[in-house]
Amino acid sequence: RETQQMQLRYKQRTIPYLEEHEYLDPQFTAVHMTTANGDEVCQVAEAGCKLVVCNGSIGLIDGMIPPAVPFRQAGGVVGLGSDQAAGNNCCNVFNEMKLMALFGKMKTQDPTAMPADSVLRMATIDGAKALGLDAEIGSLEPGKKADLILVDTRHPTLQPFISEPFNL
């Protein structure tokens, strides 16, 4: 609806409007960007803007997949959010990481498009960068605030570890 309203009101799409008014800079953080076309995604990333995606709401509620993969490919920083509990039934960063990995692969039809280490980065340091807080949080470094979660990978739901071929 936003893009349609922008075109009716200002005779242009949202990203060109923001560019014309000099809003696209490293201080700008976009959210979702599901209706941005490929050129607009690159334009926002190349301007140094950040992107926050909330797959649990925009993906599950509206059936849309944010352009996290092309935004990152254009050099942009993507952070994960958890938009609303009322709409998607949770505010769980592990759920958001899972959805990011799945949706990124589905959107690109490439099973390597969104590896676990990239998704973990989006949930930690890149999320902090998107908020402009990377000097204070987002990584384990001296002088930074931190929460630490330990995951016991011996638990059955966090396995299997495949140590030998299973498909001969």
N, C-alpha and C positions, 0 to 999 in steps of 0.2 A: 504493500500500500504506500509506503514512503516514497518509493521511486515514482509511482504514478502521481502522487500528490506534488512532488517536486516538479515533474514535467508540466503538470497543469498550472501550478502557481508560478514557477520561474522559467518554464520552457527549457529546462535542462535536467539531466540526471543529477543525483546527489554528489557524486565524486567531482564532476566538473564544476559544480556550484561551490563546493568547498575549496577547490583549487583556485577558482576565480577570486574568492574572498580571502585567500592566503591562510587558510586554516590547516592545510596539510604540511605539517612539520614534525620534528621529533617529539614535540609536546602532545601531539594528537594521538589518542587511542581509539581505534575503531572497534566496534563490537559486531560480531557475526559476519557482516558483509556478504550475506547470502545472495543478494541480487546484483552485486557488482560483476561486471563482465571481466574478461581476462585482462584487457588493457587497464581497466580501473584498478584491479587488484595489484598489478605491477606498479602503477602510478603511485598508489598509496604506500606500498612497501619501499619503493625507491625514494620517496620523500622522507623516509626515516620514521614514519608513523609506526605504531605498534597495533597489533590485533589481539583481541581477547575473544575466544570462542567458548560457547556454553552449549556443547553438543546435547547434553541431557534435556535442555529445554527446546532449543530451536530445531534440533534433529527429531526428537521424539514427539514434540507437540505439533510442529509445522511441517515435518517431513523434509526439512532443508538441511543441506550439508555445507558448513562454512568452508571457504576456500583456503584452508590452512596450508595445504601442500603447495599450491602455486605461490602463496604469499611468502612462505619460507624459501622457495626456490628463487624468488625475486630478491632475496636478501633480507626479508622482514622478520621481525621477532613476533612469535605467537605465544600467548599465555593462555592457560586454561582457567575457566571460571565455572561457577555452578549457579546459574541465574536465579532459580526460584524453587523452593521445595513444594509450593502449592501446585505447580504445574507439572513437575516431573517426578514428584514423590521422594526426592532426596537432594541433599547437598553433599555428595560423597565424591571426593577427588579421585578415588580409585575407580569409581564408575565413570567419571569424566575421562580418565586416562584410557579406559577400555573402549569407550565410545569413540574417542579421538582416533585410536588405532584402527578400529573397525571402519568408521566412516571415511577416514583418509584412504584406506585401501579400496573401499567400495566406490568412492567418488572417482578415483583414478583408474580403477580396475587393475591395480598393480599391488600384489601382495607384499612388495618391499617398500611401498610408499611411505609408511609411517611406522618405523621400527620402535621397539619399546624404549630404547635409550633416548630417542628424539622426543617421545611422548613424556617420559620422565623429566626431561629438560624443560618442556613446556609447563609442567606442573610445578617446577621449582625455580630455577634461576631466570628462565625466560618469562615466567609469570611475574616475578619480581621486577624484571626489566620493563615489562609492559605497564606496571604501576609506577615506575620511576623509583622503586625502593631497593634496587639491586645492591646498593652500597650498604644496606642494613640487613637484608634478608635474602633468602633464595639459594644460599650455598653454605656449606660448612667451612667457615673461615674464622680466624681469630678476630674478635671485635664485633662479629655479627650476631644478631639474635637468631635463635634457632629452636625449632621443634625437631625432635628426632623420633622416627618411627622405625622400629625393628620388625622385620617380617621373618617369621619362622618358615623357611621353605621346606621344612620336613613335614609340614601339615599336608594331608592328602589333597586338599583343594588347590594347593600351590605346586603340584607336580603334574606331569612326570618330567623327570630329567631323562632325556633319551641318551643313553651311553653307547648304544650299538644300533646298527640298521634294523628297522622293523619292516621294511618293504623291499624284499629281495627280488 
